[in-house]
Amino acid sequence: MTAVTDTPKMGYAPDEIITSEPTRSAKYKWVIVVDTSIPAGRMVNAVACVAASTGALVDGLIAPGGPDAAGHGHAGLPWAGCTILGGTPGQLADVRARAAAREDVLAIDMPAAAQAHRIYDYYLAELTRTDPADLAICAFSLIGPRNPVDKITRRLTLLP
């Protein structure tokens, strides 16, 4: 799994951003996997958080915005699509481990500890004390070449 830093680890070159074609033609496939055993509010929060991080780390993922018929501007959205999948904590651990074994897949996770603290520095402090096997991941985002991402996530179900 590619380490997450403030620098994008992958992205789209300008000539790869083709907003007039179906999302299946995009160079990368993007999925977010969420723990379906947590309450709905925590699920939505975790998905929003890993999506925001993914948008910040993957160059070219967010398309330009545009005006509506009244001329009001609307922010750009991810043009390449995103599939939301769900699974049990065990399934998430398995999928995350398979993603970690790949160098061509970017994985961005949200441990449960992130939702337990209202002060971000407290979350970071807890993170430094937590063994990776004990992170209790609420959700994670995977983006990479379509075939590997499909294989990694094939046993998960589309979130209803």
Secondary structure, 3 states (H helix, E strand, C coil): CCCCCCCCCEECCHHHCCCCCCHHHCCEEEEEEEECCCCHHHHHHHHHHHHHHHHHHEECCECCCEECCCCCEECCCECCCCEEEEECHHHHHHHHHHHHCCCCCEEEEEECHHHHCCCHHHHHHHHHHCCHHHCCEEEEEEEEEHHHHHHHHCCCEECC
